[in-house]
Amino acid sequence: MLLQQQLRDLGQSGDDHLDLTAMVDVIFQLLTFLLLTYQVSMESAVNMPAAKHGVGVEESDSIVLTVAPPESAGGAAGVYLGTKLDADKQLADSDQIQQKVEEAVAGGKRRVVIQADGEVPHGEVLRVAGAAAKVEGISIHVGVEELR
């Protein structure tokens, strides 16, 4: 009672309260925004299914380029002619890739199969495909391994 009497004397009442309605509205708007943007970001991560069926490409009919993972993060991936990681068959740059594909086209091979290790960055696979695609009249295929 004494506290209420002192507050009245100071011009304040004991029934004053803070109106938190606006703050609660802002919190709900922030929560809604975060939930909606979280859903959008989850949709961008797509897990691609493994290959189950498909028509294979004859190795005798095509040139195979094997892409090995880079030795260091951010480095260039190693590209090899054929399915083996043979240092004698390593292609150092895009010009060598294009040259080997041109030689294969001259020999009657019009398909390019790019097989890459799972740890190879997607950009490196695109770099190899872009170098091969400079040669006209070819089709590019990506090698996948079927789950066992």
C-alpha positions as semicolon CSV with decimal commas, in nm:
position;residue;x (nm);y (nm);z (nm)
1;M;0,000;0,000;0,000
2;L;0,275;0,238;0,090
3;L;0,442;0,182;-0,248
4;Q;0,121;0,257;-0,436
5;Q;0,073;0,575;-0,230
6;Q;0,427;0,690;-0,312
7;L;0,378;0,618;-0,682
8;R;0,055;0,817;-0,688
9;D;0,233;1,105;-0,524
10;L;0,497;1,097;-0,801
11;G;0,227;1,099;-1,069
12;Q;0,259;0,735;-1,160
13;S;0,010;0,461;-1,111
14;G;0,091;0,104;-1,009
15;D;-0,121;-0,028;-1,297
16;D;0,113;0,100;-1,571
17;H;0,243;-0,175;-1,798
18;L;0,442;-0,204;-2,115
19;D;0,245;-0,284;-2,430
20;L;0,445;-0,563;-2,591
21;T;0,199;-0,626;-2,876
22;A;0,419;-0,456;-3,135
23;M;0,726;-0,648;-3,022
24;V;0,543;-0,980;-3,040
25;D;0,425;-0,893;-3,393
26;V;0,784;-0,822;-3,502
27;I;0,906;-1,150;-3,350
28;F;0,639;-1,347;-3,534
29;Q;0,727;-1,172;-3,861
30;L;1,096;-1,260;-3,813
31;L;1,012;-1,622;-3,736
32;T;0,790;-1,644;-4,043
33;F;1,062;-1,493;-4,262
34;L;1,327;-1,732;-4,130
35;L;1,105;-2,036;-4,174
36;L;1,018;-1,941;-4,532
37;T;1,378;-1,872;-4,634
38;Y;1,493;-2,194;-4,467
39;Q;1,250;-2,392;-4,678
40;V;1,379;-2,227;-4,998
41;S;1,740;-2,307;-4,913
42;M;1,652;-2,670;-4,844
43;E;1,499;-2,705;-5,192
44;S;1,825;-2,603;-5,356
45;A;2,008;-2,908;-5,215
46;V;1,899;-3,190;-5,445
47;N;2,029;-3,543;-5,408
48;M;2,056;-3,689;-5,754
49;P;1,961;-4,056;-5,786
50;A;2,217;-4,312;-5,889
51;A;2,204;-4,448;-6,243
52;K;1,991;-4,761;-6,259
53;H;1,927;-4,802;-6,628
54;G;2,056;-4,652;-6,946
55;V;2,232;-4,722;-7,267
56;G;2,606;-4,747;-7,234
57;V;2,855;-4,601;-7,475
58;E;3,099;-4,841;-7,641
59;E;3,454;-4,765;-7,533
60;S;3,586;-4,861;-7,877
61;D;3,354;-4,597;-8,027
62;S;3,459;-4,314;-7,798
63;I;3,746;-4,124;-7,640
64;V;3,757;-4,148;-7,260
65;L;3,883;-3,860;-7,046
66;T;3,939;-3,940;-6,679
67;V;3,940;-3,651;-6,431
68;A;4,127;-3,709;-6,105
69;P;4,078;-3,496;-5,793
70;P;4,309;-3,197;-5,750
71;E;4,612;-3,244;-5,526
72;S;4,527;-2,933;-5,323
73;A;4,202;-2,751;-5,251
74;G;4,128;-2,501;-5,526
75;G;4,386;-2,656;-5,761
76;A;4,328;-2,785;-6,110
77;A;4,216;-3,144;-6,149
78;G;4,433;-3,387;-6,341
79;V;4,297;-3,499;-6,679
80;Y;4,411;-3,827;-6,833
81;L;4,347;-3,986;-7,170
82;G;4,186;-4,326;-7,117
83;T;4,063;-4,495;-6,803
84;K;4,398;-4,526;-6,624
85;L;4,579;-4,252;-6,434
86;D;4,896;-4,292;-6,640
87;A;5,138;-3,998;-6,609
88;D;5,239;-4,043;-6,976
89;K;4,881;-3,981;-7,084
90;Q;4,814;-3,677;-6,866
91;L;4,672;-3,375;-7,050
92;A;4,812;-3,056;-6,901
93;D;4,569;-2,794;-7,029
94;S;4,252;-2,728;-7,230
95;D;4,445;-2,702;-7,558
96;Q;4,579;-3,056;-7,518
97;I;4,230;-3,184;-7,437
98;Q;4,093;-3,019;-7,751
99;Q;4,382;-3,156;-7,960
100;K;4,325;-3,515;-7,841
101;V;3,952;-3,488;-7,909
102;E;4,024;-3,354;-8,260
103;E;4,258;-3,650;-8,321
104;A;3,988;-3,891;-8,205
105;V;3,730;-3,729;-8,436
106;A;3,974;-3,765;-8,725
107;G;3,999;-4,134;-8,631
108;G;3,619;-4,175;-8,646
109;K;3,537;-4,144;-8,276
110;R;3,255;-3,893;-8,224
111;R;3,173;-3,957;-7,858
112;V;3,359;-3,816;-7,559
113;V;3,309;-3,989;-7,223
114;I;3,413;-3,788;-6,919
115;Q;3,451;-3,992;-6,603
116;A;3,542;-3,809;-6,288
117;D;3,615;-3,906;-5,931
118;G;3,343;-3,813;-5,683
119;E;3,576;-3,564;-5,514
120;V;3,638;-3,363;-5,832
121;P;3,473;-3,018;-5,816
122;H;3,191;-2,970;-6,064
123;G;3,369;-2,670;-6,215
124;E;3,662;-2,889;-6,318
125;V;3,432;-3,132;-6,498
126;L;3,274;-2,836;-6,678
127;R;3,620;-2,708;-6,774
128;V;3,706;-3,043;-6,936
129;A;3,366;-3,064;-7,107
130;G;3,407;-2,707;-7,235
131;A;3,748;-2,784;-7,384
132;A;3,613;-3,095;-7,556
133;A;3,301;-2,913;-7,677
134;K;3,513;-2,676;-7,888
135;V;3,543;-2,960;-8,137
136;E;3,241;-2,977;-8,368
137;G;3,048;-3,294;-8,437
138;I;3,093;-3,470;-8,104
139;S;2,858;-3,576;-7,829
140;I;2,967;-3,556;-7,467
141;H;2,869;-3,826;-7,219
142;V;2,930;-3,832;-6,844
143;G;3,037;-4,167;-6,703
144;V;2,853;-4,285;-6,393
145;E;2,896;-4,596;-6,186
146;E;2,589;-4,798;-6,109
147;L;2,532;-4,885;-5,745
148;R;2,590;-5,250;-5,669
